[in-house]
């Protein structure tokens, strides 16, 4: 089986989803080439990995003539993005190839329905062609074979649930006394890092510290460790050495419907994980003790205090690892991905 995975931006974290799909194809013994249409350098966490060797560049207007596209048995389009699905709409609508649209973020919702009406109207008046393309992509997305990364997106688009995946990296460090919290990922406003910082500031006298993968701001505190953007290996090492991983996403914008893959990394490595109640985060960990009210420092502080004892963290970590191996490992998800691909070959929408 030959698949081509068509993406847009190669230099940001959207490559993380392409990486998961590439891992699944490799597990199945398939040939997989990733075609990126914009961007220069590869997103730093994936540099130096085997994934980089299977990544090729193409001008957006030349994707259809790329050898990897022409010879592929199935085309997997990552995201309903103007420079991925947008460039291939004619081929999709004409049925020129077997296609799968993979959706792992609420990209269309943010642009078309979640912005305030006034802001959306102003943007549409300024760039009407862009909005026509977005609406066309939305119509196509609801009718073509689809895979999605989490149940929240599945409820909107249907298709097969193919979560982010990882190979088993093994267990991390055993629980310790002072609690070193890790936030590993791209720091964006909707990720809730400032809320997490304020909660740790309240608890630092109790031995809580915080490691963040970003450049230190001017107000960095002594109990904070800012390590900058990391490679995939370095990020995994930070997670493995942490005592607790927190995903403090806030409501609104991009957070709704996002499933950060660092949850999978942490669970695989037997880390306890705390998340806000923004869907689909509670589904990912399936542990009500570790869910706090989004945007509430008080709720986050109380949850941190609840899970602080080493015994509690050890029990949570063991449960997380068992769930991750059964739900998010490459080996567990690969058969479901194969079913979705074969359904596309038969021109069917994948089963939910």
RONU-528423 format. One record per residue (C-alpha): residue number from 0; x negated, y negated, z negated. Coordinates in Angstrom, 2 decimals. Layout:
<pts>
(NUM; (X; Y; Z)) ...
</pts>
This chain:
<pts>
(0; (0.00; 0.00; 0.00)) (1; (-1.26; -3.46; 0.92)) (2; (0.21; -6.49; -0.80)) (3; (-0.58; -10.16; -0.39)) (4; (0.10; -12.39; -3.39)) (5; (0.70; -15.97; -2.20)) (6; (0.14; -18.75; -4.75)) (7; (-0.17; -22.50; -4.67)) (8; (-2.62; -24.12; -7.12)) (9; (-5.72; -22.07; -7.89)) (10; (-7.18; -24.43; -10.50)) (11; (-4.46; -24.30; -13.17)) (12; (-2.84; -21.72; -15.41)) (13; (-0.31; -20.61; -12.80)) (14; (-3.12; -18.29; -11.72)) (15; (-2.46; -16.35; -14.91)) (16; (0.75; -14.94; -13.45)) (17; (-1.00; -13.97; -10.22)) (18; (-3.59; -12.19; -12.36)) (19; (-0.89; -10.08; -14.06)) (20; (0.57; -9.04; -10.70)) (21; (-2.90; -8.27; -9.37)) (22; (-3.60; -6.07; -12.41)) (23; (-0.41; -4.11; -11.74)) (24; (-1.27; -3.60; -8.07)) (25; (-4.75; -2.39; -8.99)) (26; (-3.32; 0.02; -11.57)) (27; (-1.18; 1.53; -8.80)) (28; (-4.24; 1.93; -6.56)) (29; (-3.02; -0.62; -4.05)) (30; (-4.97; -3.16; -2.02)) (31; (-4.15; -6.65; -3.30)) (32; (-5.36; -9.97; -1.91)) (33; (-4.39; -13.26; -3.54)) (34; (-3.96; -16.17; -1.12)) (35; (-4.17; -19.64; -2.66)) (36; (-2.99; -22.65; -0.65)) (37; (-4.22; -25.63; -2.68)) (38; (-6.95; -26.45; -5.17)) (39; (-10.70; -26.04; -5.19)) (40; (-12.21; -24.29; -8.21)) (41; (-10.52; -21.29; -9.74)) (42; (-8.88; -21.77; -13.14)) (43; (-11.74; -21.41; -15.59)) (44; (-10.46; -18.44; -17.64)) (45; (-10.50; -16.25; -14.51)) (46; (-13.91; -17.20; -13.14)) (47; (-16.33; -14.33; -12.95)) (48; (-13.61; -11.67; -13.12)) (49; (-12.79; -9.02; -10.53)) (50; (-9.72; -11.07; -9.68)) (51; (-11.95; -13.79; -8.21)) (52; (-13.32; -11.36; -5.61)) (53; (-9.81; -10.73; -4.27)) (54; (-8.88; -14.44; -4.15)) (55; (-9.01; -16.21; -0.78)) (56; (-8.21; -19.76; 0.30)) (57; (-5.91; -20.79; 3.08)) (58; (-4.60; -24.09; 4.33)) (59; (-0.87; -24.28; 3.51)) (60; (-0.01; -24.42; 7.20)) (61; (-2.11; -21.35; 8.03)) (62; (-0.90; -18.78; 5.50)) (63; (1.12; -16.82; 8.07)) (64; (-1.95; -16.35; 10.28)) (65; (-4.26; -15.22; 7.50)) (66; (-5.33; -11.58; 8.07)) (67; (-4.28; -10.59; 4.53)) (68; (-0.77; -11.93; 5.21)) (69; (-0.47; -10.41; 8.64)) (70; (-1.53; -6.91; 7.54)) (71; (0.30; -6.77; 4.19)) (72; (3.14; -4.30; 3.69)) (73; (4.79; -6.64; 1.17)) (74; (4.32; -10.34; 0.41)) (75; (4.69; -11.40; -3.24)) (76; (5.31; -15.15; -3.52)) (77; (4.34; -16.56; -6.91)) (78; (6.75; -19.33; -7.97)) (79; (9.35; -21.22; -5.93)) (80; (6.73; -23.88; -5.23)) (81; (6.66; -26.11; -2.13)) (82; (3.18; -24.81; -1.22)) (83; (4.04; -21.13; -1.72)) (84; (7.72; -20.29; -1.08)) (85; (8.21; -23.64; 0.62)) (86; (5.68; -22.76; 3.28)) (87; (7.20; -19.34; 3.93)) (88; (10.92; -20.17; 3.95)) (89; (11.30; -19.55; 7.68)) (90; (9.74; -16.10; 7.46)) (91; (11.84; -15.23; 4.39)) (92; (15.11; -16.43; 5.89)) (93; (14.41; -14.60; 9.16)) (94; (13.39; -11.41; 7.38)) (95; (10.07; -11.28; 9.23)) (96; (8.35; -9.46; 6.34)) (97; (9.36; -7.66; 3.16)) (98; (9.17; -10.39; 0.48)) (99; (9.39; -10.60; -3.30)) (100; (9.72; -13.92; -5.09)) (101; (8.11; -13.83; -8.53)) (102; (9.42; -16.39; -11.04)) (103; (7.61; -16.93; -14.34)) (104; (8.50; -20.55; -15.15)) (105; (11.62; -22.77; -14.92)) (106; (10.04; -24.75; -12.08)) (107; (13.25; -25.48; -10.18)) (108; (15.29; -26.16; -13.31)) (109; (12.82; -28.80; -14.53)) (110; (12.90; -30.59; -11.21)) (111; (16.57; -30.24; -10.25)) (112; (18.73; -30.04; -13.35)) (113; (16.85; -30.72; -16.58)) (114; (15.64; -34.23; -15.85)) (115; (17.97; -37.06; -16.85)) (116; (20.49; -37.89; -14.09)) (117; (19.11; -41.42; -13.71)) (118; (15.52; -40.22; -13.32)) (119; (16.55; -37.47; -10.90)) (120; (18.51; -39.90; -8.73)) (121; (15.58; -42.32; -8.56)) (122; (13.20; -39.53; -7.57)) (123; (15.58; -38.18; -4.96)) (124; (16.07; -41.61; -3.39)) (125; (12.32; -42.04; -3.18)) (126; (11.60; -38.55; -1.79)) (127; (14.80; -37.08; -0.30)) (128; (12.91; -34.51; 1.81)) (129; (11.30; -33.05; -1.31)) (130; (14.67; -32.55; -2.97)) (131; (16.17; -30.96; 0.14)) (132; (13.31; -28.48; 0.11)) (133; (13.79; -27.76; -3.60)) (134; (17.51; -27.06; -3.11)) (135; (16.80; -24.86; -0.15)) (136; (14.28; -22.90; -2.21)) (137; (16.82; -22.56; -5.01)) (138; (19.37; -21.03; -2.62)) (139; (16.81; -18.62; -1.22)) (140; (15.53; -17.69; -4.69)) (141; (18.98; -16.47; -5.71)) (142; (19.36; -14.22; -2.68)) (143; (15.96; -12.60; -2.06)) (144; (14.25; -9.69; -3.90)) (145; (12.99; -11.15; -7.16)) (146; (10.82; -10.30; -10.14)) (147; (10.81; -12.37; -13.33)) (148; (8.55; -12.53; -16.36)) (149; (11.17; -12.59; -19.13)) (150; (14.87; -12.03; -19.90)) (151; (15.73; -15.76; -19.96)) (152; (14.70; -16.07; -16.31)) (153; (16.34; -12.75; -15.48)) (154; (19.67; -14.08; -16.71)) (155; (19.37; -16.91; -14.17)) (156; (17.87; -15.09; -11.18)) (157; (18.50; -11.38; -11.73)) (158; (15.84; -9.11; -10.31)) (159; (13.35; -6.84; -12.05)) (160; (11.82; -7.75; -15.39)) (161; (8.04; -7.62; -14.94)) (162; (6.48; -9.25; -18.01)) (163; (2.94; -10.54; -18.24)) (164; (0.57; -7.63; -18.75)) (165; (-2.85; -6.83; -20.11)) (166; (-5.12; -3.83; -20.38)) (167; (-5.61; -2.73; -23.98)) (168; (-8.58; -4.74; -25.37)) (169; (-8.56; -2.85; -28.68)) (170; (-7.88; -4.11; -32.16)) (171; (-9.25; -7.38; -33.52)) (172; (-10.69; -8.12; -36.95)) (173; (-8.85; -6.83; -40.05)) (174; (-6.84; -9.37; -42.10)) (175; (-8.91; -11.67; -44.27)) (176; (-8.32; -14.13; -47.09)) (177; (-8.30; -17.76; -45.79)) (178; (-6.05; -17.89; -42.74)) (179; (-7.73; -19.01; -39.53)) (180; (-4.95; -19.88; -37.06)) (181; (-5.67; -19.79; -33.34)) (182; (-3.99; -21.72; -30.54)) (183; (-5.51; -20.33; -27.35)) (184; (-4.17; -21.69; -24.10)) (185; (-3.70; -24.89; -22.13)) (186; (-2.77; -27.77; -24.43)) (187; (0.29; -29.53; -23.00)) (188; (2.86; -31.71; -24.83)) (189; (5.56; -29.02; -24.68)) (190; (3.21; -26.49; -26.32)) (191; (3.70; -28.13; -29.75)) (192; (0.05; -28.40; -30.76)) (193; (0.57; -31.66; -32.64)) (194; (3.30; -30.03; -34.73)) (195; (0.94; -27.15; -35.52)) (196; (-1.82; -29.58; -36.48)) (197; (0.48; -31.37; -38.91)) (198; (1.55; -28.10; -40.53)) (199; (-2.03; -26.95; -41.00)) (200; (-2.95; -30.37; -42.41)) (201; (-0.32; -29.77; -45.09)) (202; (-1.74; -26.32; -45.87)) (203; (-5.48; -26.78; -45.46)) (204; (-6.02; -26.99; -49.23)) (205; (-4.62; -23.45; -49.38)) (206; (-7.36; -22.19; -47.06)) (207; (-5.65; -22.59; -43.67)) (208; (-7.84; -23.62; -40.72)) (209; (-7.05; -24.11; -37.05)) (210; (-8.93; -23.31; -33.83)) (211; (-7.72; -24.98; -30.60)) (212; (-8.95; -24.44; -27.03)) (213; (-9.17; -28.06; -26.02)) (214; (-11.54; -31.02; -26.26)) (215; (-11.55; -32.61; -29.72)) (216; (-9.42; -35.78; -29.99)) (217; (-10.53; -38.88; -31.87)) (218; (-8.51; -37.83; -34.93)) (219; (-9.93; -34.29; -35.20)) (220; (-9.95; -33.06; -38.81)) (221; (-12.60; -31.12; -40.77)) (222; (-10.37; -28.03; -40.95)) (223; (-9.93; -28.01; -37.16)) (224; (-12.25; -26.30; -34.70)) (225; (-11.90; -27.67; -31.17)) (226; (-13.74; -25.38; -28.73)) (227; (-12.82; -26.84; -25.33)) (228; (-11.51; -24.89; -22.35)) (229; (-12.69; -21.29; -22.50)) (230; (-13.23; -18.35; -20.20)) (231; (-10.85; -15.39; -20.34)) (232; (-13.41; -13.41; -22.33)) (233; (-14.11; -16.23; -24.78)) (234; (-10.40; -16.83; -25.28)) (235; (-9.83; -13.15; -26.01)) (236; (-12.70; -13.21; -28.51)) (237; (-11.14; -16.19; -30.29)) (238; (-7.84; -14.36; -30.56)) (239; (-9.55; -11.18; -31.80)) (240; (-11.37; -13.11; -34.54)) (241; (-8.32; -15.06; -35.69)) (242; (-6.11; -14.19; -38.64)) (243; (-2.92; -15.53; -37.10)) (244; (-1.80; -16.76; -33.66)) (245; (0.88; -19.46; -33.43)) (246; (2.89; -20.45; -30.34)) (247; (4.69; -23.63; -31.52)) (248; (6.51; -24.58; -28.29)) (249; (8.99; -27.44; -28.58)) (250; (12.41; -27.60; -26.93)) (251; (12.92; -29.30; -23.61)) (252; (11.00; -29.51; -20.36)) (253; (8.75; -26.65; -19.42)) (254; (8.88; -24.80; -22.74)) (255; (12.30; -23.22; -22.17)) (256; (11.88; -20.03; -20.19)) (257; (8.08; -19.88; -20.53)) (258; (6.37; -16.73; -21.78)) (259; (2.71; -17.54; -22.63)) (260; (0.51; -14.54; -21.93)) (261; (-1.56; -15.28; -25.03)) (262; (1.28; -13.71; -27.00)) (263; (0.46; -10.44; -25.26)) (264; (-3.26; -10.83; -25.94)) (265; (-2.62; -11.41; -29.62)) (266; (-0.15; -8.57; -30.00)) (267; (-2.45; -6.15; -28.20)) (268; (-5.25; -7.04; -30.62)) (269; (-3.03; -6.41; -33.62)) (270; (-2.73; -10.07; -34.54)) (271; (0.31; -11.36; -36.41)) (272; (2.06; -13.92; -34.22)) (273; (4.39; -16.79; -35.15)) (274; (6.58; -18.43; -32.50)) (275; (9.21; -21.15; -32.34)) (276; (12.80; -20.18; -31.54)) (277; (12.54; -21.42; -27.94)) (278; (13.57; -18.54; -25.65)) (279; (12.06; -16.18; -24.62)) (280; (9.46; -16.34; -27.43)) (281; (11.56; -14.50; -30.06)) (282; (12.22; -11.71; -27.54)) (283; (8.50; -11.30; -26.96)) (284; (7.61; -10.57; -30.59)) (285; (10.96; -9.10; -31.71)) (286; (10.32; -10.04; -35.37)) (287; (12.68; -12.52; -37.04)) (288; (10.27; -13.10; -39.95)) (289; (7.84; -14.77; -37.57)) (290; (10.22; -17.21; -35.86)) (291; (10.54; -20.83; -36.99)) (292; (12.83; -23.65; -35.91)) (293; (11.31; -25.51; -32.96)) (294; (10.08; -29.00; -33.80)) (295; (10.45; -28.52; -37.57)) (296; (7.24; -28.87; -39.55)) (297; (9.02; -27.72; -42.71)) (298; (10.22; -24.53; -41.02)) (299; (6.76; -23.87; -39.60)) (300; (5.06; -24.45; -42.95)) (301; (7.44; -22.08; -44.71)) (302; (6.89; -19.41; -42.09)) (303; (3.12; -19.78; -42.36)) (304; (3.35; -19.39; -46.12)) (305; (5.57; -16.33; -45.76)) (306; (3.09; -14.46; -43.56)) (307; (-0.08; -15.66; -45.32)) (308; (-0.61; -12.59; -47.58)) (309; (-3.05; -10.12; -46.01)) (310; (-0.65; -7.22; -46.54)) (311; (2.11; -8.98; -44.60)) (312; (-0.21; -9.93; -41.77)) (313; (-1.56; -6.38; -41.52)) (314; (1.94; -4.93; -41.25)) (315; (2.99; -7.51; -38.65)) (316; (-0.16; -6.91; -36.63)) (317; (0.32; -3.16; -36.52)) (318; (3.93; -3.57; -35.40)) (319; (2.93; -6.11; -32.75)) (320; (0.31; -3.80; -31.29)) (321; (2.74; -0.91; -31.00)) (322; (5.30; -3.14; -29.25)) (323; (2.70; -4.64; -26.91)) (324; (1.35; -1.27; -25.78)) (325; (4.88; -0.03; -25.08)) (326; (6.18; -3.23; -23.44)) (327; (3.34; -5.33; -22.04)) (328; (0.51; -2.96; -21.12)) (329; (-0.49; -2.56; -17.48)) (330; (0.16; 1.16; -17.72)) (331; (3.69; 0.72; -19.10)) (332; (4.82; -1.92; -16.58)) (333; (3.15; -0.64; -13.38)) (334; (5.89; 1.90; -12.54)) (335; (8.55; -0.82; -12.79)) (336; (6.50; -3.07; -10.50)) (337; (6.20; -0.23; -8.01)) (338; (9.99; 0.18; -8.03)) (339; (10.43; -3.54; -7.27)) (340; (7.96; -3.37; -4.38)) (341; (9.58; -0.28; -2.84)) (342; (12.99; -1.93; -3.19)) (343; (11.65; -4.90; -1.22)) (344; (10.42; -2.53; 1.46)) (345; (13.98; -1.22; 1.67)) (346; (15.22; -4.85; 1.73)) (347; (17.04; -4.46; -1.56)) (348; (17.15; -6.73; -4.60)) (349; (15.26; -4.98; -7.42)) (350; (17.37; -3.40; -10.15)) (351; (17.56; -5.34; -13.41)) 
</pts>
